[in-house]
Amino acid sequence: MKRREFMTLLGGAAVAWPMAVRAQQPAMPVIGFMSARSPDDSVHLLAAFRQGLGESGFVEGRTVAVEYRWAHGEYGRLPALAAELVNRGVAVLLGVGGDASALAAKAATSTIPIVFGMGSDPVAAGMVASFNRPGGNATGVSVLTNQMEPKRLGLLYELIPSATLVGALLNPNFPPAASQLQELEAAARTIDQRLFVSKASDDAQLDSAFASLVGQRVGALIVVADPYFDTRRDRIISFAAQNRLPAIYHFREYAVAGGLLSYGVSLTDAYRQFGVYAAKILKGEKPADLPVQQVVKFELVINLKTAKTLGFEFPPTFSARADEVIE
C-alpha cells in the first residue's frame, strides 16, 4: 500500500470513529405529558414539574424530552391524546390535570409506566391496588380535591350564614361528579343549607348555568372542583364579580386571579412530585414499587381586594386562619 493511500485511510478512520461513538450514545428519553387542563392555566405547574425533574438531574431539552398533549377541558379528546403518546413510545406517560386524564392513560397502556394525578381515591377508581403497593404500571399523587367539597361548603356557610340558597357549579362529565354531588348534598343537609346545583360541561352550558344561578338568586356560590372549570377560571371569576356573588373555589389560583376565597391542596407540590416520580422511573424504578403520594398541604387563601369590591368583610377570626391574604 502506498504511503498516500495509507494516510487517506487513516484520516477516514479518524473521522469515522467519533461518528460511530455518537451513534452508540442512547437516545434522549421522552416523557409523555397529558393533561385535561390547558397550557395557559398551567404555566406555574409546569415550572413545578420541571423542578421535580431537576432534583434528579433531568433537564428538559438537555437530558430528557417532553411531549405535551392538552385537552383544554374537553375530556372526550383524552383517549386519542393518550393513544398518540403510547404510539410515540414514550418512556413514561403522565396522566395529570384530573381523574379523566389519569383514567385515559390507564386505559391506553398496561406496559408503559404511568404517573397520574387525581382528586379522588385511586384505589376505588381502579388505578392502583393500594396506596403503599400500587402494583401494575401506574403510580402517582392523590390530591384529595374532590373530597373537600363539604369543607368548602362549610366555610362558605360560616362566612355567609344569611345566604338562604347557595349555588353549586358542577360538571356532570367529570368522572367523580356523582360522588362530589352526593357528598355536597349530604353536607348541605347537615347544616340545613338549601342548595341549587347548576351543571355545565362546555361553554354553551356554562353560559346557561350562569343564567340559571342568576335566575335562582343564589346568595353565594361554590365551584365544585373540576379541570374544565380551571380552564375557564377567568370567566367564572368574572361572572361572580359582575353579579356581586361571594364564591369559594378549590385552588389558590382562583383567589390569586380575583376570586373571593379558596380552600384546597397546593397544586405546585403535586406537580413537583410528578416530576420526582417521572425521574425515578427514568432511572429504573418501577411504578409498582413507588407508593401513591398524598398532598397534605392545604391552603386557605382570601382576597381582601375582592372582598372590598363586593362590600364584604372577613371576620378577624377567619382572616387569622388564612394561610395567605391577598391585599
Summary of the structure (lengths in Angstrom):
residues: 327
radius of gyration: 24.3
end to end distance: 85.1
largest distance: 102.0
contacts: 1118
relative contact order: 0.14
helix: 46%
strand: 20%
